[in-house]
């Protein structure tokens, strides 16, 4: 019995030791990547032969590769096929991946690192050039060369240790990936054929355009181009919608300068919401007189009239009337104290239109054009001389769009006379910065008026149910980050929220706002029938 008890306890102890040993030897790095590297578990999947990979492994690899922009540009069936055949490679600095003049047998997705594209064979010029052509994580290269098996026209060299996902031509053809690629190419061909711009093009020329084009997919709100005016590419919107934005510097607008000071004049020593006190009708009429007609001295006109009358009667009037050379009446100034503006004390900056509060030197993004499916960007100035081109930077943002990008010089090589004639008539005139500034301020006035009106009419009639006080959660977004409050210009309070700064070309960064809170008249001043607290423009 004792032997049995000892052997049984020994078996339990051995099981515990095995469990403990299993926990110790468990490698968490099978599922977690370190500092952006390709995860070890994914490397194991990519090292298997395509026929040995299970469906769930292919799906997990496909999900992992969604971080690569170039991979997401392919259709979903093609993404799964690529995940089935691609293999993993890691190369060190100065390693030549593609050599100019050789035939291409593979194409590459960059998962980590940077490569340079050069014209020499060994890639050494990339380390001497101060501004080399670089490709980074999310890019791919060598696709067309491996599909058609043509000679490489450039050399690609690693600038640092780089991780790749490689698709070989043999695996590509064996798994019929070329059929999916041909389907996508046929869709692009049909898209171009429907455009009026290419009606005169032959099928052969149009297929050249299809081969030159590169499809890119962008999610909602994703930036497509920081400045497509200076871009070396033409973009065709084949699906979805894009928006063209312009960053305007409000400080450079005379209308904004006048608008700011007109609203700052409404600030006085009292609280902002009672800057206009209730006046009697007599005082209001006197103030209207002061604003309309200054108090002036007309006494010399009476003396002048008496002199003329006595000269007509024949009597002498020798007293001289002391008047200045100016025939206008002399201004004394207001005898009644008017409500003058209170000069705020805050840091100022010099502009070509005068002084402006430093905090009021802000900018805003304005939408100036919406690009819909079937439209093209980058062609409206392609035939204009540089002196007539609008060189203002314009930003392109996706609202869930798919675009085809083609280099301008390659596109111009395919142009015929009919297409050039159509392009000469094609023009888009974007509004000036001054018009955009006025539109921004009008929209700002309307938004403030709407909020004040809703607050005036709805809040007194709305009784919220009792809710217990809950502690405020610290969020990453604060509405004040994109708000300029003119009331706080002369207050020395420390800002408790972040601000957004936008970079400018050849200029310092500019603070971005979406709305400006400005002093405005009380509702009792404009609509006396309302007794509720509230303000209107």
Secondary structure, DSSP 8 states (H G I E B T S, - for coil): -HHHHHHHHHHHHHHHHHHHHHHHH--GGGT--STT---HHHHHHHTS-GGG--HHHHHHHHHHGGG-HHHHTS-HHHHHHHHHH-EEEEE-TT-EEE-TTSB--EEEEEEES-EEEESSSS-GGGGT-TT-EEE-TT-EE-HHHHHHT-B-SSEEEESS-EEEEEEEHHHHHHTTHHHHHHHHHHHHHHHHHHSGGGTT--HHHHHHHHHH-EEEEEEEEEEEES-SSS-SEEEEEEES-EEEEEEEEGGG-HHHHHHHHHHHTT--SS-GGGSS----HHHHHHHHHHHHS--EE-HHHHHHHHHHHHHHHT----------S--S-EE---SS-----------EEEETTEEEEGGG-EEEEEEEEEE-TT-EES-TTTTS-GGGS-----EEEEEEEEEEEEEHHHHHHT--HHHHHHHHH-------HHHHHHHHHHHHHHHHHHHHHHHHHHGGG--------------S--GGGGEEEGGGTT------S---EEEETTEEEEEE-SEEE----BHHHH-TT--SS-B--
